[in-house]
Amino acid sequence: MNGRKGDAGEIRRALNTVARSLGMTAVAEEAGLGRESLYKALGENGNPEFLTILKLMKAMGLKLSALPIDKE
């Protein structure tokens, strides 16, 4: 996936930005993950599992929601 709007890479980069702003160590601890695992999962070549994403979002005070796609 190479930069399309809403693709997995864009979501991973956004989670990385939020985690860094909150402190990677604190987010990792709250999510029950090792700090190095968090860096790896959210790094440029990371491909975190869906469960990991959900744990991270909860640890960062975020929730996942789904909205219908506007079809043009």
N, C-alpha and C positions, 0 to 999 in steps of 0.2 A: 504494500500500500504506500503510495508515494505522494502524499500531500493533498489528497482530496478532502473536501470539507466533511468533517465528521468521521474521518477514517480512524482506524485503531492507533496509528502513529500520532495523530493530532490529540487524541484523548490521552494517550500515554504522556505526551509532552505537557499537556495541561496539568495532569496529576503530578508530574514531576515539579512543575513550577509551584503549585500549591504546597506540596510536601516540603520543598526547600524553604518556602516563605514561613512555614510553621516550625521548621526544624526537623531534619530527617531523623535524628535520633528519637525525638519525642513521638513522631508519627509512627516510626517502626515499633517502638515500645507499645504504644496504644493499640496498634494493629496486631501485635503478637508476632512480629517478624524481626529477623535480624537486620541490623542497619545495612550491612553489606548486601543482603538479599534485596533490600529495598532499592539500593543504588543500582543493582543489576537489573531488577525488574523494570525500573523506570528509565534506565539508560537508553542511549541511542539505539542499541540493538536488542533492547528488552522486549519481551513478549509475555507480560504477566497473565497468569490464569485469571479467569473471571472471578473466582472466589477471592483471589488476592486483591483485585480491583475493588470488590465490595468491602473487604476488610479495610482497605486504605480509605475509601470514601467515608465509611463510618468513623474511622479514627480522625478524619479531617473535618467531621461535622457536615458532611455532604450526603445527599441522597440521590439515587438514580431515578429518573422518570422517563417515560416514553411518550412521545407526541406523534400524531400522524404526520406523514410527510406531505407537503403541498405538492400536488401533481400539476404540472403546467403543460 
